[in-house]
Amino acid sequence: MPEISGTTAPGFEGVREAFAANLAGGQEVGAAVGVYLHGRKVVDLWGGIADPGTGRRWERDTLQVVFSTTKGITAACAHLLAQRGELDLDAPVAEYWPEFAANGKDRIPVRWLLTHQAGLPAIDHPITPAEAIAWHPMTTALAAQRPSWEPGAEHGYHAHTYGWLVGEVVRRVTGRSLGTFLAEEIAAPLGLDLWIGLPKTERHRVSRIVAAPLDLDALARIDLDALPEPAREMMRAYADPTSLTMRSMSVVTPMLNHDDPDEQSAEMPSTNGVCTARALARFYAALIGEVDGHRVLTPDTLAAATAEQVSGVDRVLRVPVRLGTGFGLPTPDAFWYSPTAFGFPGYGGSLGFADPALGLAFGYVMNHIREGVPDRRAAALLEAVHSAIKTRA
């Protein structure tokens, strides 16, 4: 049995067993899971290897890049500003960011940046990683970009651009970068090991990502005609480098490498949040209730932020999605589905979410990116959590 560290509250021992099974079964390299229930920490576990190259073990303070799980954190920053009356989500983006009005974007409201309805998932001329790190080349390109569809008429996942779009509005409103706002207004009061823009002093704590190289040639070899619909349409989009799907995924070329310390220290509020599972769970706990005297969003703000805004087949991902204002809402087939759940998953398996009906906040981070296979790591952990909650009821 692999060595597991951390604690579980009485009744939650099954989560430790599920976590150990993931590690023992070879599904994990290194990982951590955190759970809060009604503002109290009930699960805080970690184990495995943080860096296979050196053998460094996953410790209590090991940090992990969580890819798109970052988007929920970014959304919370915008909602906190709206709650304070400093940002009107229904005002035109151009009211805060005048350059954004170019190419017919003068009437796009801030809300549509958060709901992926702005039509800006791709840009005509992809930028380099160095330009992405510098921030302003990306925001300048987005301000000049013509939308890929009539804004508001459709929704399509702004996989990379979301963070710069929302982040630039936050910067214009506050005079601070989104990462600075997060650090000062949310992370510091809650004592969170959570950053968008990792301080250099914390780099040594970050786990190494373990992933096989993406085989784009394999997509080209797929017999699309043999696939059922809607899988055929989805795979056709991924196999075509000129499709909106692939252009949205290739906004930064060559691809970003979130193992790069310089990229971790930059602010990319779509994909490069860095945190512990404990911090991720505590963050969501503070969205739905009070944690040690601190609450981030009021009940009214939270209800508005998590009310469904769009649903249906996503123009970019080509699969059905549901979205609140910046937060993902699970579809009924998702393992974390609940009518009241909200949060965001990340590339490779990470997940942060809350379910206000249960008073539940969940954070799962890992360094083993699993693609093309059924991934039940987080699902197994959540099943154990739900079982413990039912037993306590």
C-alpha positions, 0 to 999 in steps of 0.5 A, spaced: 500 500 500 502 506 498 504 511 503 499 516 504 499 522 508 494 527 511 488 527 515 481 525 515 475 527 520 471 521 523 467 517 518 471 520 512 476 514 512 473 511 505 476 517 502 483 515 504 482 508 502 479 511 495 486 515 494 490 510 496 487 505 491 488 510 485 496 511 487 496 503 488 493 502 481 498 506 478 493 511 476 497 517 479 504 519 480 503 524 485 496 527 487 492 531 493 485 531 495 482 536 500 474 537 502 471 542 506 464 541 509 460 546 512 466 551 512 470 545 516 476 541 513 474 534 513 479 531 508 486 533 507 490 528 503 497 527 499 501 522 496 506 519 491 511 523 487 512 530 485 518 529 481 519 523 477 526 525 475 529 527 482 524 522 486 522 528 490 516 526 494 509 529 494 509 533 501 504 537 505 506 544 501 507 541 494 504 545 489 500 543 482 499 547 476 491 546 475 490 548 468 483 550 467 481 549 474 484 556 474 478 559 470 473 559 476 478 562 481 478 568 475 471 568 475 471 569 483 475 575 482 470 579 477 464 577 482 468 580 488 469 587 484 461 586 482 459 585 489 463 591 491 460 595 486 466 597 482 464 592 476 458 592 472 457 585 469 452 588 464 456 594 462 460 594 455 467 592 456 469 598 452 467 602 458 473 600 462 477 598 456 476 603 450 481 599 445 476 593 446 471 597 442 474 596 435 471 591 430 464 591 432 465 590 439 463 596 442 457 593 445 459 586 448 458 586 456 463 584 461 458 578 462 459 575 455 467 575 457 465 570 463 460 566 459 464 565 453 459 568 448 464 574 446 466 570 440 474 571 441 476 564 443 482 565 437 486 570 434 488 571 427 495 571 428 497 567 434 502 570 439 509 566 442 510 564 449 514 570 450 509 575 448 503 571 452 508 572 458 508 579 457 501 580 457 500 586 453 501 583 446 495 578 448 490 584 450 492 588 444 491 583 439 484 581 443 482 588 443 483 589 435 480 582 434 474 581 430 469 576 433 468 569 430 461 569 431 456 574 432 457 576 440 451 573 444 448 569 439 453 563 441 457 560 446 464 557 445 470 555 450 475 561 450 480 556 452 486 561 453 483 568 451 478 568 457 484 569 462 486 575 458 479 578 457 477 578 464 484 579 467 484 586 463 478 588 465 480 587 472 486 590 471 483 596 468 478 597 474 483 596 480 489 598 477 492 591 479 493 585 475 488 579 476 494 575 480 495 581 485 488 582 486 487 575 488 493 575 492 491 581 496 483 580 496 482 573 497 488 568 498 491 573 503 485 573 508 484 566 507 491 564 508 491 560 501 497 557 498 494 559 491 497 564 486 496 566 479 503 568 478 507 564 482 512 568 486 519 565 485 520 564 492 515 558 491 518 555 485 521 549 488 514 547 491 511 545 484 510 538 482 513 536 475 507 535 470 507 528 467 504 527 460 505 523 454 507 528 448 500 530 444 500 525 438 497 530 433 498 525 427 494 520 431 488 525 430 489 525 422 489 517 422 482 516 425 477 514 420 472 519 421 466 516 417 467 510 422 465 514 428 458 515 430 455 522 431 456 527 434 463 524 435 464 524 428 463 532 428 467 533 434 473 529 432 473 532 425 474 539 428 480 536 432 483 533 426 482 540 422 488 545 424 484 550 420 478 549 425 475 554 430 477 548 435 484 548 433 485 555 432 482 556 439 487 551 442 493 554 438 492 561 440 499 561 443 504 558 438 508 554 440 504 551 445 505 553 452 509 549 457 506 550 464 513 546 467 517 552 465 518 556 471 517 563 467 510 561 465 508 559 472 511 566 474 507 569 469 499 571 469 495 567 465 488 567 468 485 561 464 490 556 465 496 557 470 493 557 477 498 554 482 495 551 488 494 545 493 488 541 493 487 544 501 487 551 498 482 549 492 477 546 497 478 552 502 477 557 496 470 554 494 468 553 501 469 561 502 465 562 496 459 558 499 460 560 506 464 562 512 471 559 513 474 562 519 471 568 519 471 570 512 467 569 506 468 571 499 461 572 496 455 574 499 449 569 498 446 573 493 452 574 489 453 567 489 446 565 486 447 570 481 454 568 479 452 560 478 445 561 475 445 558 468 447 563 463 448 558 457 447 551 455 448 546 449 453 544 444 459 549 445 461 552 438 469 550 440 469 544 444 463 541 440 460 537 446 454 540 450 456 544 456 452 549 461 455 555 464 454 560 469 457 567 469 464 564 469 463 558 473 462 551 469 456 547 471 456 540 470 452 536 465 447 531 468 452 525 466 458 529 469 460 525 476 460 531 480 453 533 477 448 536 482 443 541 481 447 546 485 454 544 484 459 549 480 466 550 479 471 548 474 475 542 471 482 542 468 486 539 463 488 532 465 484 531 471 484 537 476 477 539 479 475 545 484 468 545 485 462 546 491 455 544 492 452 549 496 446 544 498 451 539 501 455 545 504 461 541 500 467 544 497 472 539 493 479 540 491 483 535 487 490 536 484 495 531 480 501 531 476 499 525 471 495 528 465 491 522 463 488 523 456 484 518 451 482 513 457 477 513 462 479 517 468 475 516 474 480 518 479 477 524 482 470 520 481 472 515 486 474 520 491 468 524 490 464 517 491 467 516 497 466 523 500 458 522 498 458 516 502 461 519 508 456 525 508 450 520 507 453 516 513 453 522 517 446 524 515 
